[in-house]
Amino acid sequence: MAQALWALYQRQTMRLAGWQLWQTILGLLIPLLLVGHVMGTRGLHSFTAFHGDYITELTVFWILAPVYGVLQVVVLIVVWLHASLGIHGWLRLKPWYAARQTSAFTIARYCRLWHSPGSSPRGCRCAALPPKAVGPNG
């Protein structure tokens, strides 16, 4: 958390790309979401004579207090998204990665290849695309 705040302090401008803003927000959320887990596991072990195991953790998370289990799933998703955005930020500097990024045009072309006009599956945004041009091969 301190590293993210220091990086924001060192910036000359607070203008961030969308993915950078989300990575920063998610990174600042991680310690706040994990503090309950750390205190509930390591804190309980350090300050009391209770020595639980993995089965105890699963029992607490999914039977005694399922809200904490759901919170752990949320933490896992937040950490995964933060890491994915960080890997994207690192790889975008590589020339081979920039050339292979998926664009909206590529997705639209994919939809046109796999769906005939008017038969898009439910939830697919292909129906909003203009009809594909028919070439000499069909």
C-alpha positions as CSV (number, residue, x, y, z in Angstrom):
1,M,0.0,0.0,0.0
2,A,2.9,2.4,0.8
3,Q,4.5,1.6,-2.5
4,A,1.4,2.5,-4.4
5,L,1.0,5.7,-2.5
6,W,4.6,6.6,-3.1
7,A,4.3,5.9,-6.8
8,L,1.3,8.2,-7.0
9,Y,3.2,10.9,-5.1
10,Q,6.1,10.7,-7.5
11,R,4.0,11.1,-10.6
12,Q,4.2,14.5,-12.3
13,T,0.5,14.3,-13.3
14,M,-2.5,12.4,-11.9
15,R,-3.7,11.5,-15.3
16,L,-3.9,7.7,-15.4
17,A,-5.0,5.3,-18.1
18,G,-8.1,3.4,-17.2
19,W,-6.2,0.1,-16.5
20,Q,-3.7,2.0,-14.3
21,L,-6.4,3.6,-12.3
22,W,-8.1,0.2,-11.7
23,Q,-4.8,-1.4,-10.8
24,T,-4.1,1.3,-8.3
25,I,-7.6,1.1,-6.7
26,L,-7.4,-2.7,-6.5
27,G,-3.9,-2.6,-5.1
28,L,-5.0,-0.2,-2.4
29,L,-7.9,-2.5,-1.5
30,I,-5.8,-5.7,-1.1
31,P,-4.4,-4.9,2.4
32,L,-7.7,-3.6,3.6
33,L,-9.4,-6.8,2.6
34,L,-6.7,-9.1,3.9
35,V,-6.4,-7.5,7.4
36,G,-9.4,-9.6,8.7
37,H,-8.0,-12.8,7.3
38,V,-4.5,-12.2,8.8
39,M,-5.9,-11.3,12.2
40,G,-8.3,-14.3,12.1
41,T,-5.6,-16.8,11.3
42,R,-2.1,-15.7,12.4
43,G,-3.4,-13.3,15.1
44,L,-5.5,-16.0,16.7
45,H,-2.5,-18.4,16.6
46,S,-0.1,-15.9,18.1
47,F,-2.3,-14.4,20.8
48,T,-4.1,-17.5,22.0
49,A,-3.3,-21.1,22.6
50,F,-5.6,-22.1,19.7
51,H,-3.8,-23.9,16.9
52,G,-6.2,-24.5,14.0
53,D,-5.5,-26.4,10.8
54,Y,-6.9,-26.1,7.3
55,I,-10.1,-27.9,8.2
56,T,-10.7,-25.4,10.9
57,E,-10.3,-22.6,8.5
58,L,-12.7,-24.1,6.0
59,T,-15.2,-24.8,8.8
60,V,-15.1,-21.1,9.9
61,F,-15.2,-19.8,6.3
62,W,-18.0,-21.9,4.9
63,I,-20.1,-23.2,7.9
64,L,-19.8,-20.9,10.9
65,A,-19.3,-17.6,9.1
66,P,-19.9,-17.9,5.4
67,V,-19.6,-14.1,4.9
68,Y,-15.9,-14.5,5.6
69,G,-15.7,-17.2,3.0
70,V,-17.3,-15.0,0.4
71,L,-14.9,-12.2,1.4
72,Q,-12.0,-14.5,0.7
73,V,-13.3,-15.2,-2.8
74,V,-13.6,-11.4,-3.3
75,V,-10.0,-10.9,-2.1
76,L,-8.9,-13.6,-4.5
77,I,-10.6,-12.0,-7.5
78,V,-9.2,-8.5,-6.5
79,V,-5.7,-9.9,-6.3
80,W,-6.1,-11.8,-9.6
81,L,-7.3,-8.7,-11.4
82,H,-4.6,-6.5,-9.9
83,A,-1.9,-9.0,-11.0
84,S,-3.4,-9.3,-14.5
85,L,-3.4,-5.6,-14.9
86,G,0.2,-5.5,-13.7
87,I,1.3,-8.1,-16.2
88,H,-0.5,-6.1,-18.9
89,G,1.4,-3.0,-17.8
90,W,4.7,-4.8,-18.0
91,L,4.0,-6.6,-21.3
92,R,2.7,-3.5,-23.1
93,L,6.2,-2.3,-23.2
94,K,7.2,-5.3,-25.3
95,P,6.9,-4.8,-29.1
96,W,5.5,-8.3,-29.7
97,Y,2.7,-7.8,-27.2
98,A,1.5,-4.6,-28.6
99,A,1.2,-6.1,-32.0
100,R,-1.0,-8.9,-30.7
101,Q,-3.4,-7.1,-28.5
102,T,-7.0,-7.8,-29.1
103,S,-8.8,-4.9,-30.5
104,A,-12.5,-4.2,-30.9
105,F,-12.1,-4.6,-34.6
106,T,-10.7,-8.1,-34.2
107,I,-13.6,-9.1,-31.9
108,A,-16.1,-7.6,-34.4
109,R,-14.4,-9.6,-37.3
110,Y,-14.6,-12.8,-35.2
111,C,-18.3,-12.3,-34.6
112,R,-19.0,-11.8,-38.2
113,L,-17.2,-15.0,-39.1
114,W,-19.0,-17.2,-36.7
115,H,-22.6,-15.8,-36.7
116,S,-24.8,-15.2,-39.6
117,P,-26.7,-11.9,-39.6
118,G,-29.8,-12.1,-37.4
119,S,-28.7,-15.3,-35.6
120,S,-26.4,-13.9,-32.9
121,P,-26.6,-15.9,-29.7
122,R,-28.2,-14.2,-26.7
123,G,-25.9,-11.7,-25.0
124,C,-23.6,-11.4,-28.1
125,R,-23.2,-7.8,-29.3
126,C,-22.8,-9.0,-32.9
127,A,-26.3,-8.0,-33.7
128,A,-25.3,-4.3,-33.4
129,L,-22.6,-4.7,-36.1
130,P,-23.4,-3.8,-39.7
131,P,-23.8,-6.8,-42.0
132,K,-20.7,-8.2,-43.4
133,A,-19.9,-7.7,-47.1
134,V,-20.3,-10.8,-49.2
135,G,-17.1,-11.5,-51.2
136,P,-16.5,-13.6,-54.3
137,N,-16.2,-16.8,-52.1
138,G,-19.6,-16.5,-50.5
